[in-house]
Amino acid sequence: MNEIVMKPIGWIETPFRTREEIPFPPFHPDSPYRNPNVTGTVHILEEFREGIADIQPGSCALLIFYFHQSKGYRLTTHSPRREGEVGVFSTRSPNRPNNIGVTVVRFLEVDGCKLTFRGVDMLNGTPLLDIKPYSEEELMV
C-alpha cells in the first residue's frame, strides 16, 4: 500500500497540556459531562481561510486531527467503559496505528481564521487535518 501524506490546515489551542487533564468525554459537545465553560480555538492557516467562509456560530462539526503526542499503539487496550482488554478500534484511545482523532464540536464564534468551539477533548497544539459538518440527522441509518 502507498504512503499517505497529509498537511495540517491549522492547529487547535486548548487549556489542556497533558492527557490526564482532559475529562473523559461522551461523544456529543453538549453532553452534561463536558464542561460548557471549557472552550478551544481552531487556528486555520491563512491559505485555507476561504474554506471556512460558511461556518456559522451554533453549528456542529467533526474536527479531524492528529494525536501528535501519542507514542506507539497496541491493537488491544483498556477502555474506561468496559472491563478487560478490547480492540483499539472500538475505543477512543489516542494510541492508534495512524494517530487520527475525531471529535464533534459546537462552534461558538467565528473571527477571521479563528473558530472558538465547545467540546474540547484534545491537547493544546494539536494539528488539525480537516473539518466536516455534522448533524444528528446524518447519523440516521
Number of C-alpha atoms within 10 A of each C-alpha: 3 4 5 5 5 9 9 15 20 22 19 22 19 20 17 18 13 11 14 8 12 16 14 13 17 16 16 17 23 15 12 10 13 20 15 14 8 14 19 25 22 24 21 21 14 12 10 12 15 11 13 15 11 8 16 14 14 14 15 23 20 17 19 18 23 21 22 14 14 14 11 11 15 10 12 15 16 14 16 8 7 9 8 10 11 14 12 19 12 10 17 16 17 22 20 20 13 12 17 16 22 21 20 25 26 23 23 17 17 19 8 13 19 18 21 19 26 24 25 27 27 27 21 17 19 20 22 24 18 16 19 10 13 16 12 8 7 8 7 6 4
